[in-house]
Amino acid sequence: MLSAIFRGNSVIFTATGLSLLAGGATGSIMMYYWQHEPSNIDYWQSLWAQYRSNFPSTSAPFWQYDTDTSILAMNDNRFLKELTPKLPRLTSHGQVKSIRFFVPLCGASEDLQIINDFVHNKIQTETEEGFDSTQYVLKIIGVDACKDAIQLFMDKIDLSEKETAIDALSKDEYQNEYNFENNDGIYSVDEDIFSKVHVYKHKSFNLINSDIFNASIPRLVLRADAIYDNQALSVLDPARRSGYAQLMKKVASRRCKILLVTERFDEDEIQQHVSSPPPYFPIANKEEVFKIYQKLVNMESRNVKLLQSIPWSAEKLQKFGLPEDYNNAYSDVWLIQCQQ
């Protein structure tokens, strides 16, 4: 079984023993089950390692896109405006309020930076008169099992802060001078004392390098005021969806919103065009989304809304070997209003 799944198992086994003594056998069995469900982490780790080893001289892989083509950047940040909570009310000058975004399976997504820029701008422009914008603290908490992805994201931030254009770098320059291994003094990398999971920290970003089903994740995430799930649910084996929804329930605040992006296509039809279908588990309709998240929305289907169905672009179709005129594949954008 994957090493990422076994990280922190000493803590899990200890907790399991205590839980059994306390009569919590059911919870212990469920945690063991989630930790041992089939996983495709090896597949993604291999892809990220290959991509980073050739960065920046390689073309972007199918899952990586630039800021201009991000769903969050569409239509003047329409979806991000739907997701972002109102600024908490300040009542004194010594008060500090946190705003916490959770991005599961974050990879090296440009969306992390888009969220950071958008929310900081919101804080600057919407802080009430008489108070200081520094009284708000933004935390963007990502989780990904692929160390190469997290380190690549940190590398790109470093290059941006040094005003070094990525396009101007050669592969050798990046590998020998700019990559994370040579910048270990720029960012803090904390090791969680209990699980030994590494957390990469820089300004607003806390990126957790771990299998998302590690028992330490709810404690490390702590609380989320907003969750942005761009295809994380779609790449998880359907057998893990129940455990994934329970994780979301643990970290989501009472009135948290979830912006969920899923993929929808006919697997049999696509296989008439390509030998290997896209590495997603498609989600067909609202009923399927509601079934997964029903406990987070107080069993009320009106709290699950389809905001838009976006046809796959010609570029995305090409990356999967599909003809440019193929018109039966969509990215569905959902807004889920938690009520806990």
Salt bridges, closest charged atoms under 4 A:
ASP76 OD2 - LYS81 NZ 2.93
GLU110 OE2 - LYS156 NZ 2.79
GLU126 OE1 - LYS122 NZ 3.06
ASP148 OD1 - ARG52 NH1 3.04
ASP155 OD2 - ARG52 NH2 3.14
ASP158 OD2 - LYS162 NZ 3.20
GLU161 OE2 - HIS202 NE2 3.00
GLU161 OE2 - LYS203 NZ 3.22
ASP190 OD2 - LYS201 NZ 2.99
GLU191 OE2 - HIS198 NE2 3.17
ASP192 OD2 - ARG219 NH2 2.72
ASP225 OD2 - ARG223 NH2 2.99
GLU263 OE2 - LYS316 NZ 3.08
GLU288 OE2 - ARG241 NH1 3.22
GLU300 OE1 - ARG302 NH2 2.66
GLU315 OE2 - LYS319 NZ 3.84
ASP332 OD2 - ARG264 NE 2.73
